Amino acid sequence: SNNQLLTDDGDGTVTSEANLTWDGDDLSITSVTTNKPKLQIKSTTNDARGGILSFVNNRGAAGVDGDYLGTLQFWGGNTAQEETQFAMIQGQISEADDTDEAGKMILSVATSNGTTSSTLPGLTLEGEHNTQEIDATIGYGTGSTTTLAGTLTMGSTATLNNTGEIQV
């Protein structure tokens, strides 16, 4: 069939894989088995490093602040059997200046106002340029709740313990 990939069965026989297709832009792996399909990146080198999944945005010109570098999207069916995006992880250029680069990581989840769903950022980590600091934004909207387990530490000082008491 169209776009199916061919595999060698090890004996010189070639098989057309119906569940593995490539249309020139999109690679699709399909399975009807629980917990499948699985994409595994496996390193068997005897060292402390693991495999790498690398997203590269090479626009053929200089990178620009705000460029998205890669996105992982998580989709599932809602109760109307509509494919809905429930979560997303994105990498972005915060600052593209040569020798002063900074990045941004955005973790988003679906939220609803009762009639419309949107995927909004719940955790944003942004590297600062010139300071080697990372800013973190947690939650979305003034009604958001942030729950921390354990003790909140600011700098090297425990500020709040796990019962919410201020530590001095």
C-alpha positions, -999 to 999 in steps of 0.1 A, spaced: 0 0 0 10 36 -3 37 50 21 44 16 39 80 10 48 98 -22 38 117 -44 62 140 -74 57 128 -105 75 164 -117 79 162 -143 51 162 -119 22 124 -117 22 110 -81 21 78 -73 40 56 -42 36 48 -29 71 12 -17 72 16 -2 107 48 18 99 42 44 72 62 74 58 46 100 35 77 122 30 69 144 60 52 122 87 64 89 101 34 70 117 36 39 139 3 23 147 -6 -5 170 -38 -21 185 -19 -37 214 -20 -23 250 10 -2 258 22 -2 222 36 11 200 68 19 219 97 39 206 128 29 224 162 47 223 186 23 238 223 29 246 245 -2 253 277 17 259 293 11 293 294 47 304 272 72 324 255 87 293 222 77 278 206 80 244 195 114 230 163 125 214 173 157 196 150 183 181 167 207 157 151 239 142 175 250 115 156 277 97 185 283 72 191 317 88 199 332 122 178 320 151 154 345 165 141 351 200 108 332 204 117 304 179 101 271 189 127 243 188 105 213 193 72 201 208 59 170 224 21 168 222 -1 144 242 -35 137 226 -65 116 236 -102 112 231 -127 132 251 -162 119 259 -174 130 225 -147 108 209 -129 139 196 -91 139 195 -81 165 221 -47 178 231 -44 173 269 -7 182 274 24 196 257 61 202 263 79 229 242 114 241 239 120 277 228 147 303 223 145 330 249 176 349 238 194 341 205 223 365 208 256 349 200 275 340 232 246 352 253 220 324 245 192 315 268 164 289 265 129 284 277 110 252 286 72 253 287 50 225 302 13 230 293 -19 212 301 -55 214 290 -78 236 310 -114 246 305 -137 275 313 -167 252 310 -173 257 273 -139 260 257 -107 240 264 -72 255 259 -37 242 264 -20 267 288 14 268 304 15 255 340 53 255 344 77 277 325 114 277 331 133 305 314 171 310 314 182 346 318 210 360 298 240 378 314 231 363 349 232 325 346 199 324 365 167 304 357 133 319 364 103 296 371 67 305 366 43 280 382 5 280 376 -17 300 353 -43 325 364 -48 342 398 -70 314 411 -43 287 406 -32 267 435 5 257 439 11 228 463 46 220 477 54 189 496 80 193 523 98 225 532 100 256 511 136 268 510 146 302 497 184 305 491 198 283 518 172 292 544 141 270 552 113 296 549 81 275 554 80 240 569 56 213 557 29 225 581 30 260 567 48 276 597 72 304 589 108 295 597 130 323 611 
